[in-house]
Amino acid sequence: MWVNSVNVLAFDIETVPDTEGGRRVYGLNELSDAEVAQIMFTKRREQTDAEFLPAHFHKIATISAVLRKDENFKVWSLGTPDSQESELVTRFFDGVARYTPTLVSWNGGGFDLPVLHYRALINGIAAPRYWDVGDDDRDFRWNNYLNRFHYRHTDLMDVLSGYQARQYASLDQVALLLGLPGKMGQSGANVWEQYQAGEIDQIRNYCETDALNTYLIYLRWELIRGNLTVQNWERECDRVRDTLRQENKPHWDEFLQAWH
């Protein structure tokens, strides 16, 4: 049964501008973080008509995850609100090495994992299990984390669109279509402002809800693939609800109230 063999890690990251990198690239040593970020946004807008920075200019503020392994279920943010980026990235790749899970994301192939690649590079963090494509484990030749069409990393946005960029949908809208809470009025566009204000707990809570929305969509995908029966899918959803109730945290209470 699925519940006896499952090993899934759904994840999401929240990022802020890498102002230290911006200083180095653009020679902005005398400016504050806010001023450097604004120049980075302006330069990006001149290139693309949008302020969203390329992956190599993002710094990770939070990594949140949902781990479903054997009979265990957990949703949390890695490290603590005071953890440095290098610790968060190390913990993520250590989890991959420890569990070798199926990674599940929404646009992880297009954003989250490229950011993690660059931040591992900048912080000098080794992750041989993640980067293996069959040299160390022959099974990884046919199913690894790096190949777009392998399920060891399942980017749900990519898979559900049939790998057609014009058919991409947002996590929020797909979640709402399924009766899930979605982003509940929150947005990643607010993260930089919250980060500057020191509101790391709020960022972590928001990131956790994104990771959980992603996991719940994954359960629905497993249902339509035939890997979960209706009864097992309902049981898995009940497992999530029971866990959130036991957590007794405001953002999970709000999540439960919005979950139809």
TIBA-179476 format. One record per atom (N, C-alpha, C): x, y, z. Coordinates in steps of 0.1 Angstrom, whole numbers, always signed. Layout:
BEGIN
REC_X_Y_Z $
...
% end
This chain:
BEGIN
REC_+8_-12_+0 $
REC_+0_+0_+0 $
REC_+9_+13_+0 $
REC_+3_+24_-5 $
REC_+10_+36_-6 $
REC_+15_+41_+8 $
REC_+7_+39_+18 $
REC_+11_+43_+32 $
REC_+23_+36_+37 $
REC_+26_+24_+32 $
REC_+37_+16_+37 $
REC_+50_+19_+30 $
REC_+49_+25_+19 $
REC_+61_+28_+11 $
REC_+64_+42_+8 $
REC_+55_+51_+12 $
REC_+56_+65_+9 $
REC_+69_+71_+15 $
REC_+75_+80_+8 $
REC_+87_+88_+13 $
REC_+88_+101_+5 $
REC_+80_+110_+10 $
REC_+78_+123_+2 $
REC_+82_+135_+10 $
REC_+89_+144_+4 $
REC_+92_+157_+10 $
REC_+88_+168_+1 $
REC_+76_+174_+4 $
REC_+71_+186_-3 $
REC_+78_+198_+3 $
REC_+82_+208_-5 $
REC_+89_+219_+0 $
REC_+86_+232_-7 $
REC_+90_+243_-1 $
REC_+89_+256_-6 $
REC_+99_+265_+0 $
REC_+103_+275_-8 $
REC_+113_+285_-2 $
REC_+107_+299_-3 $
REC_+112_+307_+6 $
REC_+109_+322_+4 $
REC_+122_+329_+4 $
REC_+123_+339_-5 $
REC_+136_+345_-7 $
REC_+135_+360_-6 $
REC_+147_+366_-5 $
REC_+148_+381_-5 $
REC_+160_+384_-14 $
REC_+161_+396_-19 $
REC_+173_+400_-27 $
REC_+186_+397_-20 $
REC_+195_+392_-28 $
REC_+209_+390_-23 $
REC_+216_+403_-24 $
REC_+214_+412_-14 $
REC_+220_+425_-15 $
REC_+235_+425_-14 $
REC_+241_+415_-7 $
REC_+256_+414_-7 $
REC_+261_+411_-21 $
REC_+254_+402_-28 $
REC_+257_+398_-42 $
REC_+256_+411_-51 $
REC_+245_+418_-49 $
REC_+242_+430_-56 $
REC_+254_+440_-55 $
REC_+259_+442_-43 $
REC_+270_+451_-40 $
REC_+282_+447_-48 $
REC_+285_+434_-48 $
REC_+297_+429_-55 $
REC_+296_+430_-70 $
REC_+284_+427_-76 $
REC_+282_+427_-90 $
REC_+281_+441_-96 $
REC_+275_+450_-88 $
REC_+272_+464_-93 $
REC_+281_+474_-87 $
REC_+290_+470_-77 $
REC_+299_+480_-71 $
REC_+291_+490_-63 $
REC_+283_+485_-54 $
REC_+274_+494_-46 $
REC_+278_+494_-31 $
REC_+290_+495_-28 $
REC_+295_+492_-14 $
REC_+291_+502_-4 $
REC_+287_+514_-8 $
REC_+284_+525_+2 $
REC_+269_+525_+5 $
REC_+261_+517_-1 $
REC_+247_+518_+0 $
REC_+241_+508_+10 $
REC_+229_+511_+15 $
REC_+222_+502_+25 $
REC_+216_+490_+17 $
REC_+211_+480_+24 $
REC_+205_+469_+18 $
REC_+193_+473_+10 $
REC_+185_+482_+16 $
REC_+172_+487_+9 $
REC_+176_+494_-4 $
REC_+186_+502_-3 $
REC_+190_+509_-15 $
REC_+196_+500_-26 $
REC_+204_+490_-22 $
REC_+209_+481_-31 $
REC_+198_+473_-38 $
REC_+189_+468_-30 $
REC_+177_+460_-35 $
REC_+169_+469_-45 $
REC_+167_+481_-42 $
REC_+160_+489_-51 $
REC_+167_+491_-65 $
REC_+180_+492_-64 $
REC_+187_+493_-77 $
REC_+187_+480_-84 $
REC_+187_+469_-77 $
REC_+186_+456_-84 $
REC_+173_+454_-90 $
REC_+162_+459_-83 $
REC_+149_+458_-89 $
REC_+148_+467_-102 $
REC_+153_+479_-101 $
REC_+153_+488_-112 $
REC_+160_+483_-124 $
REC_+172_+477_-122 $
REC_+179_+471_-133 $
REC_+172_+460_-140 $
REC_+165_+452_-131 $
REC_+158_+440_-137 $
REC_+146_+445_-144 $
REC_+139_+455_-139 $
REC_+127_+461_-146 $
REC_+131_+467_-160 $
REC_+143_+472_-161 $
REC_+148_+478_-174 $
REC_+150_+466_-184 $
REC_+153_+455_-179 $
REC_+156_+443_-188 $
REC_+143_+436_-192 $
REC_+134_+435_-182 $
REC_+122_+426_-184 $
REC_+109_+432_-182 $
REC_+108_+444_-178 $
REC_+95_+451_-174 $
REC_+89_+445_-162 $
REC_+97_+437_-154 $
REC_+92_+432_-141 $
REC_+104_+432_-131 $
REC_+101_+433_-118 $
REC_+111_+435_-108 $
REC_+117_+421_-103 $
REC_+110_+410_-107 $
REC_+114_+397_-101 $
REC_+128_+394_-106 $
REC_+137_+392_-96 $
REC_+151_+390_-99 $
REC_+154_+375_-104 $
REC_+164_+374_-112 $
REC_+168_+360_-116 $
REC_+173_+352_-104 $
REC_+173_+339_-106 $
REC_+176_+330_-95 $
REC_+189_+333_-87 $
REC_+199_+337_-95 $
REC_+212_+338_-88 $
REC_+213_+351_-79 $
REC_+203_+359_-80 $
REC_+202_+371_-72 $
REC_+193_+370_-60 $
REC_+188_+357_-57 $
REC_+179_+355_-46 $
REC_+187_+349_-34 $
REC_+184_+353_-22 $
REC_+189_+347_-10 $
REC_+178_+341_-2 $
REC_+180_+329_+3 $
REC_+169_+321_+10 $
REC_+167_+326_+24 $
REC_+155_+330_+27 $
REC_+151_+334_+40 $
REC_+145_+323_+48 $
REC_+138_+314_+41 $
REC_+130_+303_+48 $
REC_+129_+291_+38 $
REC_+131_+279_+44 $
REC_+127_+267_+37 $
REC_+117_+259_+45 $
REC_+106_+257_+40 $
REC_+95_+249_+47 $
REC_+93_+236_+40 $
REC_+89_+226_+48 $
REC_+88_+212_+42 $
REC_+76_+205_+49 $
REC_+71_+195_+41 $
REC_+62_+185_+46 $
REC_+68_+171_+44 $
REC_+71_+164_+54 $
REC_+76_+151_+53 $
REC_+66_+140_+56 $
REC_+64_+131_+47 $
REC_+55_+120_+49 $
REC_+63_+107_+46 $
REC_+66_+100_+57 $
REC_+74_+88_+56 $
REC_+69_+77_+65 $
REC_+67_+65_+59 $
REC_+61_+54_+66 $
REC_+48_+59_+72 $
REC_+46_+58_+85 $
REC_+34_+63_+91 $
REC_+35_+77_+97 $
REC_+46_+84_+94 $
REC_+49_+97_+101 $
REC_+45_+108_+91 $
REC_+40_+119_+97 $
REC_+37_+131_+90 $
REC_+42_+143_+98 $
REC_+49_+153_+91 $
REC_+54_+165_+98 $
REC_+54_+176_+88 $
REC_+50_+188_+93 $
REC_+52_+200_+85 $
REC_+59_+211_+94 $
REC_+69_+217_+89 $
REC_+78_+226_+97 $
REC_+87_+234_+88 $
REC_+93_+244_+94 $
REC_+103_+252_+87 $
REC_+117_+248_+92 $
REC_+126_+247_+83 $
REC_+140_+242_+87 $
REC_+147_+253_+96 $
REC_+155_+248_+105 $
REC_+162_+257_+114 $
REC_+153_+264_+123 $
REC_+158_+276_+127 $
REC_+151_+285_+136 $
REC_+150_+299_+129 $
REC_+142_+308_+134 $
REC_+141_+321_+128 $
REC_+155_+328_+128 $
REC_+164_+324_+136 $
REC_+177_+330_+136 $
REC_+187_+323_+128 $
REC_+184_+312_+122 $
REC_+193_+304_+114 $
REC_+198_+312_+102 $
REC_+211_+311_+99 $
REC_+217_+317_+87 $
REC_+214_+308_+75 $
REC_+214_+315_+64 $
REC_+211_+308_+51 $
REC_+219_+295_+49 $
REC_+231_+295_+52 $
REC_+240_+283_+50 $
REC_+234_+271_+58 $
REC_+229_+274_+70 $
REC_+224_+263_+78 $
REC_+211_+258_+72 $
REC_+202_+267_+66 $
REC_+190_+262_+60 $
REC_+193_+253_+48 $
REC_+202_+258_+40 $
REC_+205_+250_+28 $
REC_+212_+237_+31 $
REC_+221_+237_+41 $
REC_+227_+225_+46 $
REC_+216_+215_+51 $
REC_+207_+220_+59 $
REC_+197_+211_+64 $
REC_+188_+205_+53 $
REC_+185_+213_+43 $
REC_+177_+208_+32 $
REC_+184_+196_+25 $
REC_+197_+198_+21 $
REC_+204_+188_+14 $
REC_+208_+176_+23 $
REC_+209_+178_+36 $
REC_+212_+167_+45 $
REC_+199_+159_+46 $
REC_+187_+165_+45 $
REC_+175_+157_+45 $
REC_+174_+149_+33 $
REC_+178_+154_+21 $
REC_+178_+146_+9 $
REC_+187_+134_+10 $
REC_+199_+136_+16 $
REC_+209_+125_+18 $
REC_+203_+115_+28 $
REC_+197_+119_+38 $
REC_+192_+110_+49 $
REC_+180_+102_+44 $
REC_+170_+108_+37 $
REC_+158_+101_+34 $
REC_+157_+97_+19 $
REC_+165_+103_+10 $
REC_+163_+101_-4 $
REC_+148_+101_-8 $
REC_+141_+112_-5 $
REC_+127_+112_-7 $
REC_+124_+116_-21 $
REC_+111_+114_-25 $
REC_+106_+121_-37 $
REC_+104_+135_-33 $
REC_+111_+144_-39 $
REC_+109_+159_-37 $
REC_+97_+163_-45 $
REC_+88_+171_-39 $
REC_+76_+176_-45 $
REC_+76_+191_-44 $
REC_+73_+198_-55 $
REC_+73_+213_-55 $
REC_+63_+218_-64 $
REC_+61_+231_-63 $
REC_+53_+238_-73 $
REC_+62_+249_-80 $
REC_+66_+246_-92 $
REC_+76_+254_-99 $
REC_+90_+253_-93 $
REC_+92_+242_-86 $
REC_+105_+239_-81 $
REC_+116_+238_-91 $
REC_+113_+233_-103 $
REC_+123_+231_-113 $
REC_+126_+245_-119 $
REC_+116_+254_-119 $
REC_+118_+267_-125 $
REC_+124_+277_-116 $
REC_+122_+275_-103 $
REC_+127_+285_-93 $
REC_+134_+280_-81 $
REC_+127_+272_-73 $
REC_+132_+268_-60 $
REC_+146_+261_-61 $
REC_+146_+251_-69 $
REC_+159_+243_-70 $
REC_+170_+251_-77 $
REC_+168_+259_-87 $
REC_+179_+267_-92 $
REC_+184_+277_-81 $
REC_+175_+282_-73 $
REC_+180_+291_-62 $
REC_+188_+283_-53 $
REC_+184_+271_-49 $
REC_+191_+262_-40 $
REC_+205_+259_-46 $
REC_+205_+256_-59 $
REC_+218_+253_-65 $
REC_+228_+265_-64 $
REC_+223_+277_-67 $
REC_+232_+289_-66 $
REC_+236_+291_-51 $
REC_+227_+290_-42 $
REC_+231_+292_-28 $
REC_+240_+282_-22 $
REC_+238_+269_-27 $
REC_+248_+259_-23 $
REC_+262_+262_-29 $
REC_+262_+267_-41 $
REC_+275_+271_-47 $
REC_+281_+282_-40 $
REC_+274_+293_-37 $
REC_+279_+304_-30 $
REC_+284_+301_-16 $
REC_+276_+292_-9 $
REC_+279_+289_+5 $
REC_+289_+277_+6 $
REC_+292_+270_-5 $
REC_+301_+259_-5 $
REC_+296_+247_+2 $
REC_+283_+243_-1 $
REC_+276_+232_+6 $
REC_+276_+220_-4 $
REC_+282_+209_+1 $
REC_+283_+197_-7 $
REC_+270_+189_-5 $
REC_+265_+183_-16 $
REC_+252_+176_-16 $
REC_+254_+164_-26 $
REC_+263_+155_-24 $
REC_+265_+144_-34 $
REC_+253_+136_-37 $
REC_+245_+133_-28 $
REC_+233_+125_-30 $
REC_+223_+132_-40 $
REC_+221_+145_-38 $
REC_+213_+152_-46 $
REC_+218_+153_-61 $
REC_+231_+155_-62 $
REC_+237_+157_-76 $
REC_+240_+144_-83 $
REC_+238_+133_-77 $
REC_+241_+120_-83 $
REC_+232_+118_-95 $
REC_+237_+114_-106 $
REC_+230_+110_-118 $
REC_+233_+96_-122 $
REC_+238_+88_-113 $
REC_+241_+74_-116 $
REC_+255_+70_-114 $
REC_+264_+79_-110 $
REC_+278_+76_-108 $
REC_+280_+69_-95 $
REC_+273_+72_-85 $
REC_+274_+66_-71 $
REC_+263_+55_-69 $
REC_+251_+58_-74 $
REC_+240_+49_-73 $
REC_+234_+46_-87 $
REC_+235_+34_-92 $
REC_+231_+31_-105 $
REC_+216_+34_-108 $
REC_+208_+33_-97 $
REC_+194_+36_-99 $
REC_+191_+50_-102 $
REC_+200_+59_-98 $
REC_+198_+73_-101 $
REC_+201_+76_-116 $
REC_+206_+67_-123 $
REC_+208_+69_-138 $
REC_+194_+71_-145 $
REC_+185_+63_-139 $
REC_+172_+63_-146 $
REC_+161_+71_-138 $
REC_+165_+76_-127 $
REC_+155_+84_-119 $
REC_+163_+93_-109 $
REC_+166_+105_-112 $
REC_+174_+114_-104 $
REC_+167_+127_-101 $
REC_+173_+135_-93 $
REC_+167_+148_-89 $
REC_+168_+159_-100 $
REC_+177_+157_-110 $
REC_+180_+167_-119 $
REC_+173_+166_-132 $
REC_+168_+155_-136 $
REC_+162_+153_-149 $
REC_+147_+158_-148 $
REC_+143_+166_-157 $
REC_+130_+172_-157 $
REC_+119_+162_-158 $
REC_+121_+151_-165 $
REC_+111_+141_-167 $
REC_+112_+129_-158 $
REC_+119_+130_-147 $
REC_+120_+120_-137 $
REC_+111_+124_-125 $
REC_+106_+114_-118 $
REC_+97_+118_-107 $
REC_+103_+119_-94 $
REC_+117_+116_-93 $
REC_+123_+118_-80 $
REC_+122_+132_-75 $
REC_+122_+141_-85 $
REC_+117_+155_-81 $
REC_+105_+157_-90 $
REC_+93_+159_-84 $
REC_+81_+161_-91 $
REC_+77_+175_-90 $
REC_+78_+183_-100 $
REC_+74_+196_-101 $
REC_+59_+196_-106 $
REC_+50_+197_-97 $
REC_+36_+196_-100 $
REC_+31_+206_-111 $
REC_+36_+218_-110 $
REC_+32_+228_-120 $
REC_+36_+224_-134 $
REC_+48_+218_-135 $
REC_+53_+213_-148 $
REC_+45_+201_-153 $
REC_+44_+191_-144 $
REC_+37_+179_-147 $
REC_+22_+181_-151 $
REC_+15_+188_-143 $
REC_+1_+190_-146 $
REC_-2_+198_-158 $
REC_+7_+207_-162 $
REC_+6_+215_-174 $
REC_+10_+207_-187 $
REC_+14_+194_-185 $
REC_+19_+186_-196 $
REC_+32_+192_-202 $
REC_+40_+199_-193 $
REC_+53_+205_-196 $
REC_+51_+216_-207 $
REC_+40_+222_-207 $
REC_+37_+233_-216 $
REC_+36_+246_-209 $
REC_+46_+255_-211 $
REC_+46_+267_-203 $
REC_+34_+276_-204 $
REC_+27_+275_-216 $
REC_+15_+283_-217 $
REC_+4_+278_-209 $
REC_+5_+266_-204 $
REC_-6_+260_-196 $
REC_-3_+261_-181 $
REC_+8_+267_-177 $
REC_+12_+268_-163 $
REC_+0_+275_-155 $
REC_-2_+270_-143 $
REC_-12_+276_-134 $
REC_-5_+280_-121 $
REC_-11_+289_-113 $
REC_-5_+293_-100 $
REC_-9_+283_-90 $
REC_-1_+282_-80 $
REC_-4_+273_-68 $
REC_-17_+278_-61 $
REC_-18_+290_-60 $
REC_-30_+296_-53 $
REC_-43_+292_-60 $
REC_-43_+294_-73 $
REC_-56_+291_-80 $
REC_-59_+276_-81 $
REC_-49_+268_-83 $
REC_-52_+253_-83 $
REC_-56_+248_-69 $
REC_-50_+253_-59 $
REC_-54_+250_-46 $
REC_-68_+254_-43 $
REC_-72_+266_-47 $
REC_-86_+270_-45 $
REC_-96_+262_-53 $
REC_-92_+258_-65 $
REC_-101_+249_-73 $
REC_-104_+236_-66 $
REC_-94_+232_-58 $
REC_-96_+219_-51 $
REC_-102_+220_-37 $
REC_-106_+232_-34 $
REC_-112_+235_-21 $
REC_-101_+236_-10 $
REC_-89_+238_-13 $
REC_-78_+240_-4 $
REC_-77_+255_+0 $
REC_-70_+258_+11 $
REC_-70_+272_+15 $
REC_-62_+282_+5 $
REC_-52_+276_-2 $
REC_-44_+285_-11 $
REC_-36_+294_-2 $
REC_-33_+306_-7 $
REC_-24_+315_+0 $
REC_-32_+324_+10 $
REC_-45_+323_+11 $
REC_-52_+330_+21 $
REC_-49_+345_+22 $
REC_-48_+351_+10 $
REC_-46_+365_+9 $
REC_-31_+370_+11 $
REC_-22_+360_+13 $
REC_-8_+363_+15 $
REC_-1_+363_+1 $
REC_+11_+368_+0 $
REC_+18_+368_-12 $
REC_+33_+369_-10 $
REC_+40_+362_-18 $
REC_+55_+362_-18 $
REC_+60_+376_-20 $
REC_+52_+385_-27 $
REC_+56_+399_-29 $
REC_+58_+407_-17 $
REC_+53_+402_-5 $
REC_+54_+409_+7 $
REC_+66_+405_+16 $
REC_+73_+394_+11 $
REC_+84_+388_+19 $
REC_+95_+398_+22 $
REC_+99_+405_+12 $
REC_+111_+415_+14 $
REC_+107_+425_+24 $
REC_+95_+431_+23 $
REC_+91_+441_+33 $
REC_+91_+434_+47 $
REC_+85_+422_+48 $
REC_+85_+416_+61 $
REC_+99_+412_+67 $
REC_+108_+408_+58 $
REC_+121_+405_+61 $
REC_+128_+417_+67 $
REC_+127_+429_+61 $
REC_+133_+441_+65 $
REC_+128_+445_+79 $
REC_+115_+441_+81 $
REC_+109_+445_+94 $
REC_+112_+434_+105 $
REC_+119_+424_+102 $
REC_+122_+414_+111 $
REC_+111_+404_+114 $
REC_+102_+403_+105 $
REC_+90_+394_+107 $
REC_+92_+380_+101 $
REC_+103_+374_+106 $
REC_+107_+361_+101 $
REC_+96_+350_+104 $
REC_+90_+351_+116 $
REC_+80_+341_+119 $
REC_+69_+341_+110 $
REC_+64_+353_+105 $
REC_+53_+354_+96 $
REC_+57_+348_+82 $
REC_+70_+350_+78 $
REC_+75_+345_+66 $
REC_+75_+329_+67 $
REC_+79_+324_+78 $
REC_+80_+310_+80 $
REC_+66_+304_+79 $
REC_+56_+310_+86 $
REC_+43_+305_+86 $
REC_+37_+305_+72 $
REC_+39_+316_+64 $
REC_+34_+316_+51 $
REC_+40_+306_+42 $
REC_+53_+304_+44 $
REC_+60_+293_+36 $
REC_+55_+280_+39 $
REC_+52_+277_+52 $
REC_+47_+264_+56 $
REC_+33_+261_+49 $
REC_+25_+272_+48 $
REC_+12_+269_+42 $
REC_+14_+266_+27 $
REC_+23_+273_+20 $
REC_+26_+270_+6 $
REC_+31_+255_+5 $
REC_+40_+251_+14 $
REC_+44_+237_+13 $
REC_+33_+227_+15 $
REC_+24_+230_+24 $
REC_+13_+221_+27 $
REC_+3_+221_+15 $
REC_-1_+233_+10 $
REC_-9_+233_-2 $
REC_-3_+224_-13 $
REC_+10_+225_-15 $
REC_+17_+217_-25 $
REC_+15_+202_-22 $
REC_+17_+198_-10 $
REC_+16_+184_-6 $
REC_+2_+179_-8 $
REC_-8_+187_-5 $
REC_-22_+183_-6 $
REC_-26_+182_-21 $
REC_-21_+190_-29 $
REC_-23_+189_-44 $
REC_-16_+176_-49 $
REC_-4_+173_-43 $
REC_+3_+160_-46 $
REC_-6_+148_-43 $
REC_-12_+148_-31 $
REC_-21_+137_-27 $
REC_-32_+135_-38 $
REC_-38_+147_-42 $
REC_-48_+146_-52 $
REC_-43_+140_-66 $
REC_-31_+144_-69 $
REC_-24_+138_-81 $
REC_-22_+123_-80 $
REC_-18_+119_-68 $
REC_-16_+105_-66 $
REC_-29_+97_-67 $
REC_-40_+104_-63 $
REC_-53_+98_-64 $
REC_-57_+96_-79 $
REC_-55_+106_-87 $
REC_-59_+105_-102 $
REC_-49_+95_-109 $
REC_-37_+94_-104 $
REC_-28_+84_-110 $
REC_-31_+70_-106 $
REC_-39_+68_-96 $
REC_-43_+54_-92 $
REC_-34_+49_-81 $
REC_-25_+58_-76 $
REC_-16_+53_-65 $
REC_-22_+54_-51 $
REC_-33_+61_-50 $
REC_-41_+62_-38 $
REC_-56_+59_-41 $
REC_-62_+51_-33 $
REC_-76_+49_-34 $
REC_-83_+61_-28 $
REC_-96_+62_-31 $
REC_-104_+73_-25 $
REC_-103_+72_-10 $
REC_-104_+60_-5 $
REC_-104_+58_+10 $
REC_-90_+62_+16 $
REC_-80_+58_+9 $
REC_-66_+62_+14 $
REC_-64_+77_+13 $
REC_-69_+83_+2 $
REC_-67_+97_+0 $
REC_-74_+105_+11 $
REC_-87_+100_+15 $
REC_-94_+107_+26 $
REC_-87_+105_+39 $
REC_-81_+93_+41 $
REC_-74_+90_+53 $
REC_-61_+99_+54 $
REC_-54_+101_+43 $
REC_-43_+110_+43 $
REC_-47_+125_+46 $
REC_-58_+129_+41 $
REC_-62_+143_+44 $
REC_-66_+144_+58 $
REC_-72_+133_+64 $
REC_-76_+134_+78 $
REC_-63_+134_+87 $
REC_-53_+127_+82 $
REC_-40_+127_+89 $
REC_-35_+141_+90 $
REC_-36_+148_+79 $
REC_-31_+162_+79 $
REC_-39_+171_+89 $
REC_-52_+170_+88 $
REC_-61_+178_+96 $
REC_-58_+175_+111 $
REC_-57_+162_+115 $
REC_-54_+159_+129 $
REC_-41_+165_+133 $
REC_-31_+164_+125 $
REC_-18_+170_+128 $
REC_-19_+185_+131 $
REC_-26_+192_+122 $
REC_-27_+206_+123 $
REC_-35_+210_+136 $
REC_-45_+203_+139 $
REC_-52_+205_+151 $
REC_-43_+204_+164 $
REC_-35_+194_+163 $
REC_-26_+191_+175 $
REC_-15_+202_+176 $
REC_-12_+208_+165 $
REC_-2_+219_+165 $
REC_-7_+231_+172 $
REC_-20_+234_+171 $
REC_-27_+244_+179 $
REC_-19_+258_+177 $
REC_-17_+261_+164 $
REC_-11_+274_+160 $
REC_-20_+282_+152 $
REC_-20_+295_+153 $
REC_-30_+304_+146 $
REC_-30_+302_+131 $
REC_-18_+301_+125 $
REC_-19_+299_+110 $
REC_-24_+286_+106 $
REC_-23_+276_+114 $
REC_-29_+263_+111 $
REC_-44_+263_+114 $
REC_-48_+270_+124 $
REC_-63_+272_+127 $
REC_-69_+279_+115 $
REC_-63_+289_+110 $
REC_-68_+296_+99 $
REC_-69_+287_+86 $
REC_-58_+279_+85 $
REC_-58_+270_+73 $
REC_-69_+260_+74 $
REC_-72_+254_+86 $
REC_-82_+245_+87 $
REC_-96_+251_+85 $
REC_-98_+263_+89 $
REC_-111_+270_+87 $
REC_-113_+273_+72 $
REC_-103_+275_+64 $
REC_-104_+278_+50 $
REC_-104_+265_+41 $
REC_-102_+254_+47 $
REC_-101_+241_+40 $
REC_-115_+235_+38 $
REC_-121_+235_+26 $
REC_-134_+230_+24 $
REC_-134_+215_+22 $
% end
